[in-house]
Amino acid sequence: QEYIKAYSSLLEEEATNIVEAKGDVNTHASANNAHEREKDKLLCRLYDQLWDTHTQIITTSLPHAKRMENLMPRLEAKFALGWCNMVELLAAMSWTLLSLDALMEHGVGFLPTIVLTTPEAFEWLKATQREDEHLSANNMINMSITTDMFFACEFFRRLVFWNSERKRMSITLKTLTTTSSGLGEKVCVMLRVIALVLFPHSSREWLIAIAVFLAFFYRQWFV
C-alpha cells in the first residue's frame, strides 16, 4: 500500500503537473532554443522526483529488508542491495536516460536478462557474451557492501553541473567500464571527467583555487 501511494503521488501530482507545463512550453515555443532548455529543466525535475520516490520506497522497505533478503537467492539479494545504493548514485547523476528514446539509443544495460539464482546463472551471462549485463550485475553486487556513498555522489553531482555531461553520462560510463573501448579512449574520457569535476563552480571555489595557486607559486619561487 505504501508503494502504491508513493507512485500514485508521483504520477498523479508531480508527473501530471510537469507534463502540463511541458505542453505549455511547446505551445509558446519561440524561434530560439529557450523552450528546449525549459523542457530539459522539467525533465530533470521529473526524474528528481522519481529518484526521491524510489528512496521513499526503499526506506519503507527497511523494516522488512532482512526477511525479504532471506527469501531471495544469495546473488539476487546482493544485486537488490546494490540497487538500493545505485539509486543514490542515479539521483546524484541527475539520471534522465530512462525514456524510450534513451533506451533505444543506449540500451537498458544495467538489467540482467535472468534472475541470478546461482553462481552458474551469473557466469552464464558472460558465457553467452552478455558482457554489459555481466559487468553491470557484478558492479551492482559489489555495491551491496558499500556503506558510504557520500564522496561518489558528490563526484557525480559536480560532473553533472555541466549539462552536456549529464546528457552523455551513459556513454561516459560505458566507455570507462566496458572492454569495448581502448585504453587511450578511457584515459581521454577520465582526464576530461576529472578536469570538469575539479573546475571551480562558484566564486568561493574560484577564490580557493586562486589561493592554492598563489601559495604553490610562492613556495616554488620565494621559499
N, C-alpha and C positions, 0 to 999 in steps of 0.2 A: 504493500500500500504506500509506503514512503517513497519507493522508487517511482510509482505511478504519479504521485503528487509532484515530485521533483520534475519529471519530464513534462507533465501537464503544464506546470508553471512556465517552463521554458518555451514550450510550443504555443501555448495559448496567449501568453503575455509578451515575453521578450521577442520571440521569433516573429509573431504577428506584427508587432509594432515596427520591427526593423524592416520586414518585407513591405509594409505600407510606406515607410519612409523612403525605402529604395524606389518604390513606384513613383513617389513624388519627385525624387531626384531625376528619374528617367523622363518624367513629364516636363520638367522645367530645365532640361539639359541645355546648356549653352554650347556654342561652337567650339569652345576650348575643352581642355581635359579636366576642368574643375569638377565636373559631375563624376568622372571616373574616380578621382581621389576621394570624393564623398562616399561613393559606393564601396570603395575599399575600406574606409573607416567603419562603415556599417557592417561589413563582413567581419572585420576584426572584433567589433563589439559583440556580434552574434557568437563567434567562437569563444570569446572570453566568457560569455555566459554559459556556453556548452561545457567548457572545462570546469567552471565553478559547479555546475550541476553534477558532473562526474565526481568531483571531490566530495560533494554533499552526499552522494550515494555511497561512496567508499566509506565515509565517516559513519553513515547509518549502518553499514555492514559490520563495523568493527566488533560489536558485541557478539556477533555470530561467526567471526572470522575463523576461529580455531576449529569450530565444528564443521564449517564449510571446507576448510583445508583438509581435514581428516577424511572427508568424503571423496576427495579428488585424488587421481593418480599423482605420485610424487612430483614428476616433472611438470604436469599441468598445474599443480598447486604453486610451484615455483614461478611458472610463467605468469600466473594470475597475480602473485605478489609483486613480480617485476612490473606488471602493467600498472599496479597502483602507484608505483614510483614514476612510471613513464608519464602518467597524466600530469604530474608536476612539471616535467620537462616540456611536454607539449604546450602547457599553458605558458611557460617561460618563453618558448619559441614563438608565441602567438601563432600557433599552427593553424593554418586555414586551408589545408590541402585535402580535405575530405569530401569536397564536392565531386559530382560525377565527372565534370570536366577534368579535374585534377587527377582523379583515379584513372581515367582513360589515358592521360598523358604520362603519369609517373608510375602507375600500378599500385596495388594495395601494399605490397612489400613486406609489411611487418606482421601480417597474419598468416600463420601456418595453415596449410590446407587440411591437416588432420589433427585429431586430438592426441596429445603427447602422453599416451597411456603407458609406454615402456621406453627404455633407452633405445630399443631397436626401432621404434617408431620415429624417434628423434633422428637417428642415423639414416633412416630411410629417406628423409628429406635431402640429405647430402648425396646419398647413393643415386637418387633419381634426378640429380642436377638441379634441384630446387635450392640453389646456393643462397639466394637472397633470403628465402624463408628460413633456412637453417641458421644463417648468420643472425638474422633478426631474433629468432627464437632463443639462440644461445645468449645474445646480448640481454634479452629480457630476463632469462633465467639468472644471469649474473647480477642483474639489477635487483633481484629479490633479496640479496644480502646487503644492499646499500641502505644505510640509515640516514646519512646526512646529504641532502640534495641541494643545500644552500649555494655552494660555490658553483656547481654545474648549472643551476638555474640562473644565477647572476651572470655567468658567462654568456648564456644564450640570450638573456634579456638585453645585454649590451650589444650583442651581434644583431638582433632584430630591431635595434634602434634605427638601422638602415633598412628602409622599406624594400629595397632591391634584394637584400639578403634574406628577408623574411619570405619573399616570393620564390626564391631559388633554394630554400632550405632543403627540400627533398633531394635536389641534385647535389648539393654540397655534401650532405650526409652519405649519399650513395657513393660519391667519389671517394670519400675518406674511409668508408667501411667495407666496400666490396673489393673483390680481387679483379674486377673487370677494368679498373683504372690502374695506370702505371705509377711507378714511384715518383717520377718527375711531376706528373699531374697532381698527385697527392700533396707533394711538397709545396707546389704553387698555391693550391687551394688553402692549405694550412697557413702559409705565410699571409695570404690575403685576410683570412679569418682573424688571425692574431693581431694584425695591424688594425683592423676595424674595431676589434674589441678594446684594444689599448688606446685608440684615438679618443681624445677628450670630448665629452658630450655636453659639458656645461662650463660656465665661466669659472666656477670653483675648480673643476678639473684642469682647465687651462692654466690657472694660477699655480696649481700644484705641479703641473708638468714643467712650467717655466722655472719654478723654484728649484726643481730637481735638476734641470739642465744647467742653471746658473751655478748650483752647488758643485755639480760634476766639472763644469768648466773651470771654476775657481780652484778646485783640488788639482786639476791637471796642469794648470799654468802658474799658479801662485803659491802652491804649497810644496 
